[in-house]
Amino acid sequence: MAAYEPPTALPRDLLNRADVRAAITAHDFGTVFRLARSEAEISDSKIAAECDIKPERVGALARGCGSVTTFEKIARIADALRIPGHMLGLSPREWETSEPSSHRPTAPARSIATNGEGDARVRRREFFRASAGAGLAVGLPEVDKIKTDRRIGPRIPEQLRKRTARLRRLDDVLGGGDTYHVYLGEYQATKGLLREASYAEETGRALLSVLAEQAQQAGWAAFDGGKHADATSLYEASYQAATDAGDAALAGNALAFLAYQKSNGDRQAGIEIAIKSCRTAGPDAPRGVRALLYERLAWAYAVAGHANETERALNAAETALSEDDGTPQPDWVSWVDRNELKIMTGRCWTELRRPLRAVPVLEDALSQYDDAHARDKSLYLSWLADSYLSAGEVEQAAAVTGRVLELSAGVASVRPRERIEPTLRQLSTHRELPAVAEVLELAGV
């Protein structure tokens, strides 16, 4: 399968031009960006997404304001524009070799399932990863052709929303390390559209709503890929855009994302933000939205150790799901169903150290969960392993931990390994057991 080719790769004839080579040698990236835009029609938003630079900064550099001096950023630009390392004083880049680049797996390569089903699962992830790299973030042709003096109607926001829904499906099989720049590119393109095009007030609100949705998706991918500062910034931007659009449901969800992230540290703040998210969305929000926000409120309570409040929030989520009046649900809550609620219930009881309540519900829910959703299933299994350990079932915890390592191998997400590390540390005290020794060897610890 062909290696990933970013949409910002400079054409070979442009890369070989004397003025471009001189700018590269001088690390004059402003000139490189300006020529990429004028000669190769590579937009600032695409450069920003691939180089992990704000669009305003790209524009400023292209105007001759500022410079890029850090090794990390220069290496990132080299990879995004496919500038050979020797031209910048760097060692050869990974993509310059014959081997395609890949993410370091969360477990040794031998842990990848070798049966037909496992091989198919890995091949499916590789296919989608390559598809993402092949230019899914290039935008809609109709949008790409819009000029600053053109007025757009409501059809464009609707097309963008449908496109966002399609791209969301990548998150079913890929980790944030693979999808972040795809989602960020979509967000930056819509942001540019809001800034440059003209439209009626209603169309503007619709664009802001799409922007909020795209910011949440990019923020989630950033969080999943370990870019926590980027995630926070995108969630906050999403909340502002949703508020400006008058989209209470999306504003509430932006807060729920922030609460979920905050709960990892300041647990009381996580609870307060989660409560605000439910209030912001309000009682008239679609049932799927209310169920999702109550689930995340339950999670905030659980990690803080509040069992009664957790159970009340889970009951509120179940009540919301049962109110099926036929009202259309937004695509961004389409994954919230009764099985997903069971998984969240099991996760909450695991956090509360109630394994007798957590294990049965997690086992039931995960028996119905497709291995194709490798990242999510490996994460959810980590809570099952945790509960088995709490119940003193060491060998069973080791067996489930092995499944976590197998499923998460090659997934570009930092979370499965982060989640299973505490379990591996606890298991290491039982290394004399053959089942435990085997899984510790698999994990490389």
C-alpha positions in Angstrom: 0.0 0.0 0.0 1.3 3.5 -0.9 2.7 5.6 1.9 0.8 8.7 3.1 1.2 11.7 0.8 0.1 14.9 2.5 -2.0 17.4 0.5 0.7 20.0 1.1 3.5 18.0 -0.6 5.4 20.4 -2.9 5.4 19.4 -6.6 8.8 18.1 -7.6 9.3 20.8 -10.3 8.6 23.5 -7.7 10.9 22.0 -5.1 13.7 22.0 -7.7 13.3 25.6 -8.6 16.3 27.8 -7.6 14.3 30.4 -5.7 12.5 27.7 -3.7 15.7 25.8 -2.9 17.3 29.1 -1.8 14.4 29.9 0.5 14.5 26.3 1.9 18.3 26.5 2.6 17.8 29.9 4.3 14.9 28.5 6.4 12.8 31.3 4.9 9.5 29.4 5.3 7.4 32.5 4.7 8.6 32.6 1.1 8.1 28.8 0.8 4.5 29.1 2.0 3.9 32.1 -0.3 5.2 30.2 -3.3 3.3 27.0 -2.4 0.1 29.1 -2.4 0.7 31.0 -5.6 2.5 28.3 -7.7 0.9 25.1 -6.4 -2.5 26.4 -5.1 -1.8 25.0 -1.6 -4.0 27.0 0.7 -2.9 28.5 4.0 -5.5 26.4 5.8 -4.0 23.1 4.5 -0.5 24.3 5.4 -1.7 25.2 8.8 -3.4 21.9 9.4 -0.4 19.8 8.2 2.3 21.9 9.9 0.3 22.4 13.1 0.6 26.1 12.8 -2.3 28.6 13.2 -3.5 30.0 9.8 -2.9 33.5 11.0 0.7 32.6 11.7 1.1 31.0 8.2 -0.3 34.2 6.7 2.1 36.4 8.7 5.1 34.3 7.7 4.1 34.6 4.1 4.0 38.4 4.5 7.6 38.3 5.8 6.6 38.7 9.5 8.5 36.4 11.8 10.5 33.2 11.4 10.6 29.5 12.3 13.6 28.5 14.4 12.7 25.4 16.5 13.9 22.0 15.4 10.5 20.4 16.1 8.6 22.9 13.9 11.2 22.8 11.1 11.0 19.0 11.1 7.1 19.2 11.0 7.3 21.6 8.0 9.7 19.3 6.2 7.3 16.3 6.6 4.2 18.3 5.6 5.8 19.8 2.5 7.9 16.7 1.7 11.1 18.7 1.8 14.1 16.2 1.9 16.0 16.4 5.2 19.3 17.3 3.6 17.9 20.5 2.2 17.2 21.7 5.7 20.2 20.3 7.4 18.2 17.4 8.9 18.9 13.7 8.7 16.8 11.8 6.1 13.1 11.8 7.0 11.3 8.6 7.6 9.1 9.0 4.5 12.3 9.3 2.3 13.0 5.6 2.9 11.3 2.8 1.0 9.4 1.8 4.1 6.1 3.5 4.8 5.9 5.5 7.9 3.8 4.2 10.8 2.9 4.9 14.4 4.8 3.0 17.0 2.4 0.3 18.2 1.1 0.4 21.8 2.3 -3.2 22.2 5.1 -5.3 20.4 4.3 -6.3 16.9 4.0 -9.9 17.9 0.9 -9.1 19.9 -1.1 -8.3 16.7 -3.6 -11.1 16.2 -2.4 -13.5 13.5 -5.7 -15.3 12.8 -7.7 -14.3 9.7 -10.1 -12.1 11.6 -7.2 -10.2 13.3 -5.4 -9.7 10.0 -8.5 -8.4 8.4 -9.0 -6.0 11.2 -5.5 -4.6 10.9 -5.8 -4.4 7.1 -9.0 -2.5 7.5 -7.3 0.1 9.8 -4.5 0.4 7.3 -6.9 1.0 4.5 -8.8 3.7 6.3 -5.5 5.3 7.4 -4.3 5.4 3.8 -7.7 6.8 2.7 -7.4 9.6 5.3 -3.9 10.4 4.0 -4.9 10.3 0.4 -6.7 13.7 0.7 -10.0 13.4 2.5 -9.4 16.9 3.8 -9.2 18.5 0.4 -12.7 20.0 0.8 -15.8 20.1 -1.3 -15.2 21.3 -4.9 -18.0 23.9 -4.5 -16.4 25.3 -1.4 -12.9 25.3 -2.8 -14.1 27.5 -5.7 -15.7 30.1 -3.5 -14.1 33.5 -3.7 -14.2 36.3 -1.1 -16.6 38.3 -3.2 -19.1 35.4 -3.7 -22.3 35.1 -1.7 -23.2 31.6 -0.5 -26.6 30.2 0.5 -27.8 27.6 2.9 -26.8 24.7 0.7 -23.1 25.0 1.5 -23.5 24.6 5.3 -25.7 21.6 4.8 -23.1 20.0 2.5 -20.4 20.7 5.0 -22.5 19.1 7.8 -23.0 16.0 5.7 -19.4 15.8 4.9 -18.5 16.2 8.6 -20.8 13.3 9.4 -19.1 11.1 6.8 -15.6 11.9 8.0 -16.7 11.2 11.6 -16.9 7.5 10.6 -13.1 7.5 10.4 -13.1 7.7 14.2 -14.7 4.3 14.3 -11.6 2.6 13.1 -8.7 5.0 13.5 -7.1 6.8 16.4 -6.6 10.5 16.8 -3.0 10.3 15.7 -4.3 9.4 12.2 -7.4 11.6 12.1 -6.4 14.9 13.8 -5.0 16.7 10.8 -7.9 15.6 8.6 -10.5 17.0 11.1 -8.4 20.1 11.9 -8.1 20.8 8.1 -11.9 20.7 7.8 -12.3 23.1 10.8 -9.7 25.5 9.4 -11.4 25.5 5.9 -14.8 26.3 7.4 -13.3 29.0 9.5 -11.8 30.5 6.4 -15.1 30.4 4.7 -16.8 32.3 7.6 -14.1 34.9 7.3 -13.9 35.3 3.6 -17.3 34.6 2.0 -20.5 36.7 2.3 -23.8 35.2 3.4 -27.1 35.9 5.0 -27.4 35.9 8.8 -29.1 32.6 8.9 -26.5 31.0 6.7 -23.8 32.5 8.9 -25.4 30.8 12.0 -25.5 27.5 10.2 -21.8 27.8 9.3 -21.0 28.6 12.9 -22.9 25.5 14.0 -20.9 23.4 11.5 -17.7 25.0 12.8 -18.6 24.1 16.3 -19.2 20.5 15.3 -15.9 20.3 13.4 -14.0 21.8 16.3 -15.4 19.2 18.7 -14.3 16.4 16.3 -10.8 17.8 15.9 -10.6 18.4 19.7 -11.6 14.8 20.3 -8.9 13.5 17.9 -6.3 15.8 19.6 -7.3 14.4 23.0 -7.1 10.9 21.7 -3.7 11.6 20.2 -2.3 13.1 23.4 -2.5 16.8 22.3 -4.4 18.0 25.4 -3.7 21.7 25.0 -4.9 21.6 21.4 -8.0 19.7 22.6 -8.9 22.3 25.2 -8.4 25.2 22.7 -10.7 23.5 20.2 -13.4 22.7 22.7 -13.4 26.3 23.9 -13.6 27.5 20.3 -16.4 25.1 19.7 -18.4 26.4 22.7 -18.0 30.0 21.5 -19.0 29.1 17.9 -22.0 27.1 19.1 -23.1 29.9 21.5 -22.8 32.4 18.7 -24.8 30.1 16.4 -27.6 29.7 19.1 -27.0 25.9 19.0 -27.6 25.0 22.7 -27.1 21.3 22.1 -23.6 21.7 20.6 -22.7 24.3 23.2 -23.6 21.8 25.9 -21.6 19.1 24.2 -18.5 21.3 24.0 -18.8 21.8 27.8 -19.2 18.0 28.2 -16.0 17.5 26.3 -14.2 20.0 28.6 -15.7 18.3 31.6 -14.5 14.9 30.5 -11.0 16.2 30.0 -11.0 18.2 33.2 -12.1 15.2 35.3 -8.6 13.7 34.7 -7.2 16.3 37.0 -9.5 18.8 38.8 -12.5 16.5 39.6 -14.7 19.1 41.2 -14.3 21.4 38.3 -15.2 18.5 36.0 -18.4 18.0 37.9 -19.3 21.7 37.7 -18.7 21.9 34.0 -20.6 18.7 33.4 -23.6 20.1 35.3 -23.4 23.3 33.3 -23.3 21.2 30.1 -26.7 19.6 30.9 -28.2 22.9 31.8 -26.9 24.6 28.7 -28.4 22.0 26.4 -31.6 22.2 28.3 -34.6 19.8 28.7 -35.7 20.3 25.1 -32.4 19.0 23.6 -32.8 15.8 21.5 -33.0 12.6 23.6 -29.6 11.4 22.4 -27.9 14.6 23.4 -29.5 14.6 26.8 -28.4 10.9 27.3 -24.8 11.7 26.2 -24.5 14.7 28.5 -26.0 12.8 31.5 -23.6 9.9 30.8 -20.6 12.3 31.0 -22.1 13.9 34.2 -22.2 10.3 35.6 -18.6 9.8 34.7 -17.5 13.1 36.4 -19.3 12.0 39.6 -17.8 8.5 39.4 -14.2 9.5 39.1 -14.8 11.9 42.1 -16.2 9.0 44.1 -19.8 10.1 44.4 -21.8 6.9 44.0 -25.4 8.2 44.6 -25.0 11.1 42.2 -23.5 8.7 39.6 -26.5 6.4 39.8 -28.9 9.3 39.4 -27.1 10.6 36.4 -27.1 7.2 34.8 -30.8 6.8 35.4 -31.4 10.2 33.8 -29.5 9.1 30.7 -31.5 5.9 30.5 -34.8 7.9 30.9 -33.7 10.2 28.1 -32.9 7.2 25.8 -36.3 5.7 26.4 -38.1 8.9 25.2 -38.2 7.8 21.6 -40.7 10.2 20.0 -39.3 9.9 16.5 -37.5 13.2 16.6 -34.3 13.2 14.4 -31.1 13.0 16.3 -27.9 14.9 15.3 -25.3 12.6 13.7 -22.8 13.4 16.4 -24.8 11.4 19.0 -25.7 8.5 16.6 -23.3 6.2 18.5 -25.2 6.7 21.8 -27.5 3.7 22.4 -28.4 1.3 25.1 -25.3 -0.8 24.7 -23.1 2.2 24.9 -24.9 3.2 28.1 -24.2 -0.2 29.5 -20.5 0.3 28.9 -20.5 3.7 30.6 -22.4 2.2 33.5 -19.8 -0.5 33.8 -17.0 2.0 33.6 -18.6 4.1 36.3 -19.0 1.2 38.7 -15.4 0.2 38.0 -14.2 3.7 39.0 -16.3 3.4 42.1 -14.7 0.0 43.0 -17.9 -2.0 42.7 -16.7 -5.0 40.6 -19.8 -7.1 41.3 -21.9 -4.4 39.6 -19.3 -3.5 36.9 -18.2 -7.0 35.6 -21.6 -8.4 34.5 -22.7 -5.3 32.6 -19.3 -4.8 30.9 -19.1 -8.5 29.9 -22.6 -8.3 28.4 -22.1 -5.1 26.5 -18.6 -6.0 25.2 -19.8 -9.4 23.9 -21.9 -7.4 21.4 -19.1 -4.9 20.5 -17.3 -5.5 17.2 -13.5 -5.9 17.3 -13.3 -3.6 14.2 -13.8 -0.7 16.7 -10.4 -1.6 18.1 -9.5 1.5 20.0 -12.8 1.8 21.8 -13.1 -1.9 22.6 -9.6 -2.0 23.9 -10.3 1.0 26.2 -13.6 -0.5 27.5 -11.9 -3.9 28.1 -9.3 -2.0 30.3 -12.1 -1.2 32.7 -13.2 -4.8 32.8 -9.6 -5.9 33.5 -9.5 -3.3 36.3 -12.7 -4.6 37.8 -11.4 -8.2 37.7 -8.4 -7.1 39.7 -10.6 -5.4 42.2 -12.4 -8.6 42.7 -9.2 -10.6 43.1 -9.5 -12.5 39.8 -5.9 -12.0 38.7 -5.8 -14.6 35.9 -9.0 -13.3 34.4 -7.6 -9.7 34.6 -4.5 -10.9 32.8 -6.5 -12.6 30.0 -8.5 -9.4 29.4 -5.3 -7.3 29.5 -3.9 -9.5 26.8 -7.0 -8.7 24.7 -6.4 -5.0 25.3 -2.9 -5.2 24.0 -3.8 -7.2 21.0 -6.7 -4.9 19.9 -4.8 -1.6 20.5 -1.6 -2.7 18.7 -1.0 -0.2 15.8 -3.9 2.1 16.8 -2.7 5.7 16.8 -4.2 6.5 20.2 -2.3 7.1 23.4 -5.2 6.2 25.6 -5.4 2.4 25.5 -1.8 2.1 26.8 -2.3 4.9 29.3 -5.4 3.2 30.6 -3.8 -0.3 31.0 -0.6 0.8 32.6 -1.9 0.8 36.2 -3.3 -2.7 35.6 0.0 -3.9 34.3 1.8 -2.5 37.4 -0.6 -4.3 39.6 -0.3 -7.5 37.6 3.5 -7.3 37.9 3.2 -8.3 41.6 1.8 -11.6 40.5 4.5 -12.4 37.9 4.9 -15.9 39.3 1.6 -16.8 37.7 2.1 -18.2 34.1 -0.9 -16.2 32.7 0.4 -13.0 34.2 4.0 -13.6 33.1 2.8 -14.1 29.5 0.9 -10.9 29.3 3.7 -8.9 30.9 6.1 -10.3 28.3 3.5 -9.3 25.6 3.4 -5.7 27.1 7.2 -5.5 27.2 7.3 -4.8 31.0 
